[in-house]
């Protein structure tokens, strides 16, 4: 197989395999950010989310802001865009998982900051559409193996990483993992 559910499967001569969704990522950027859109094509970004973005109930729009959203982001279907990005995040792009989950919380009633964070994410995906997951035939060639070796972490069949925030929700005090 070379393609599976919008994922490209690439086999290296050494036996390693990578999965990417570059075509799906670029199609989503084009679909939700056409050149004639009022907000234009999102500029390239180095990070998946703006550093000052925090999901909070304070981001919910007032009646005045809803009118601004209708004008500024006319035609940008927030919920549809976030759901399309969720498929990308769950498939091959763990780097965008955190911000995508935060944006999905705003799908019911997105505010201006939520729309701006979504466009920021599109700019990041636009700059880095080809990020992939690579499965190494020889585990000693893996960067994760190299890091584990340098930190004296014993080799295991499966090595996993997790990230979490501590009480990052200003409304409830809940954490995100």
C-alpha positions as CSV (number, residue, x, y, z in Angstrom):
1,X,0.0,0.0,0.0
2,X,1.1,3.5,-0.7
3,X,-2.0,5.4,0.6
4,X,-4.4,4.6,3.4
5,X,-7.2,6.9,4.6
6,X,-5.4,10.1,3.3
7,X,-2.1,8.9,4.8
8,X,0.9,8.4,2.5
9,X,2.9,5.3,3.4
10,X,6.6,5.6,2.5
11,X,9.0,2.7,2.8
12,X,12.7,3.5,3.1
13,X,15.3,1.1,1.7
14,X,16.5,0.4,5.2
15,X,13.1,-1.1,6.1
16,X,11.7,1.9,8.1
17,X,8.3,3.3,7.3
18,X,6.8,6.8,7.6
19,X,3.2,8.0,7.5
20,X,2.3,11.5,6.6
21,X,-0.8,13.4,5.6
22,X,0.8,16.2,3.6
23,X,-1.8,16.2,0.9
24,X,-4.7,16.2,3.4
25,X,-3.1,19.0,5.4
26,X,-2.6,21.3,2.4
27,X,-6.1,20.5,1.1
28,X,-7.5,21.6,4.5
29,X,-5.5,24.8,4.5
30,X,-6.8,25.6,1.0
31,X,-10.4,24.6,1.8
32,X,-10.7,26.8,4.8
33,X,-8.5,29.7,3.7
34,X,-9.2,30.5,0.0
35,X,-7.3,33.4,-1.4
36,X,-10.5,35.5,-1.7
37,X,-11.5,35.0,2.0
38,X,-11.7,38.2,4.1
39,X,-8.9,37.0,6.4
40,X,-6.7,35.9,3.5
41,X,-4.2,33.1,3.4
42,X,-2.7,32.6,6.9
43,X,0.9,33.6,7.3
44,X,3.6,31.0,8.1
45,X,3.9,30.3,11.9
46,X,6.7,28.6,13.9
47,X,4.4,27.3,16.6
48,X,1.1,25.6,16.5
49,X,-0.7,28.2,18.7
50,X,-0.2,31.8,19.8
51,X,1.7,31.9,23.0
52,X,-1.0,34.0,24.7
53,X,-4.0,31.8,23.7
54,X,-5.9,30.4,26.7
55,X,-9.2,28.7,26.3
56,X,-11.6,30.4,28.7
57,X,-15.3,31.3,29.0
58,X,-14.2,34.9,28.7
59,X,-13.5,34.2,25.0
60,X,-17.2,33.6,24.3
61,X,-18.4,36.4,22.1
62,X,-20.7,39.2,23.0
63,X,-23.5,40.3,20.7
64,X,-21.2,43.0,19.3
65,X,-18.4,40.6,18.8
66,X,-20.7,38.1,17.0
67,X,-21.4,40.8,14.4
68,X,-17.6,41.4,14.0
69,X,-17.0,37.6,13.7
70,X,-19.7,37.4,11.0
71,X,-18.0,40.1,9.0
72,X,-14.3,39.2,9.7
73,X,-14.6,35.5,9.3
74,X,-17.6,35.1,7.0
75,X,-17.5,31.7,5.4
76,X,-15.1,30.1,7.9
77,X,-17.0,27.2,9.5
78,X,-15.1,26.9,12.8
79,X,-16.5,23.5,13.8
80,X,-15.9,21.9,10.4
81,X,-12.4,23.3,10.3
82,X,-11.5,22.1,13.8
83,X,-13.0,18.6,13.1
84,X,-10.9,18.3,9.9
85,X,-7.8,19.2,11.9
86,X,-8.7,16.7,14.6
87,X,-8.4,13.9,12.0
88,X,-4.9,15.2,11.1
89,X,-3.9,15.5,14.7
90,X,-5.1,12.0,15.6
91,X,-3.6,10.5,12.4
92,X,0.0,11.7,12.1
93,X,0.4,15.1,13.8
94,X,0.8,14.8,17.5
95,X,2.5,18.2,17.4
96,X,-0.9,19.9,16.9
97,X,-2.9,17.8,19.3
98,X,-2.9,20.2,22.3
99,X,-4.2,23.3,20.5
100,X,-6.6,21.2,18.4
101,X,-8.2,19.9,21.6
102,X,-8.4,23.4,23.1
103,X,-10.0,24.7,19.9
104,X,-12.5,21.8,19.9
105,X,-13.8,23.0,23.3
106,X,-14.7,26.3,21.6
107,X,-16.7,24.7,18.8
108,X,-20.1,25.5,20.4
109,X,-19.6,29.3,20.5
110,X,-16.2,30.4,19.2
111,X,-15.0,33.9,19.9
112,X,-12.5,36.2,18.1
113,X,-9.5,34.8,20.0
114,X,-10.6,31.3,19.0
115,X,-10.8,32.2,15.3
116,X,-7.4,33.9,15.5
117,X,-5.9,30.8,17.1
118,X,-7.4,28.6,14.4
119,X,-5.9,30.8,11.7
120,X,-2.6,30.7,13.5
121,X,-2.8,26.9,13.5
122,X,-3.5,26.9,9.8
123,X,-0.4,29.0,9.3
124,X,1.6,26.5,11.2
125,X,0.2,23.6,9.2
126,X,0.8,25.5,6.0
127,X,4.5,26.0,6.9
128,X,5.0,22.4,8.0
129,X,2.5,20.2,6.0
130,X,4.9,17.3,5.7
131,X,5.5,16.4,9.3
132,X,5.2,12.6,9.7
133,X,5.5,9.6,12.0
134,X,8.4,7.4,11.3
135,X,8.7,3.8,12.4
136,X,12.3,2.7,12.5
137,X,13.3,-0.8,11.4
138,X,16.5,-0.5,13.5
139,X,15.4,1.1,16.8
140,X,19.0,2.2,17.5
141,X,18.6,4.7,14.6
142,X,15.6,6.4,16.3
143,X,16.1,9.8,17.9
144,X,14.0,8.6,20.8
145,X,16.5,5.8,21.4
146,X,19.4,8.2,21.2
147,X,17.7,10.5,23.8
148,X,16.9,7.5,26.1
149,X,20.5,6.3,25.8
150,X,21.9,9.8,26.7
151,X,19.6,9.9,29.8
152,X,20.4,6.3,30.8
153,X,16.8,5.2,30.3
154,X,16.7,1.4,29.6
155,X,15.5,0.2,26.3
156,X,11.9,-1.1,26.1
157,X,9.7,-2.4,23.3
158,X,7.5,0.6,23.6
159,X,8.5,4.1,24.7
160,X,5.9,6.7,25.2
161,X,5.9,10.4,26.1
162,X,3.1,12.4,27.6
163,X,2.7,16.1,28.2
164,X,0.4,17.8,30.7
165,X,-0.5,21.2,32.0
166,X,-1.4,21.8,35.6
167,X,-4.6,23.6,36.2
168,X,-4.5,25.4,32.9
169,X,-8.2,26.1,32.7
170,X,-8.8,29.5,34.3
171,X,-12.6,28.7,34.7
172,X,-12.5,25.3,36.4
173,X,-8.8,24.7,37.5
174,X,-8.7,21.4,35.5
175,X,-5.6,20.1,33.9
176,X,-5.0,19.0,30.4
177,X,-3.0,15.9,29.4
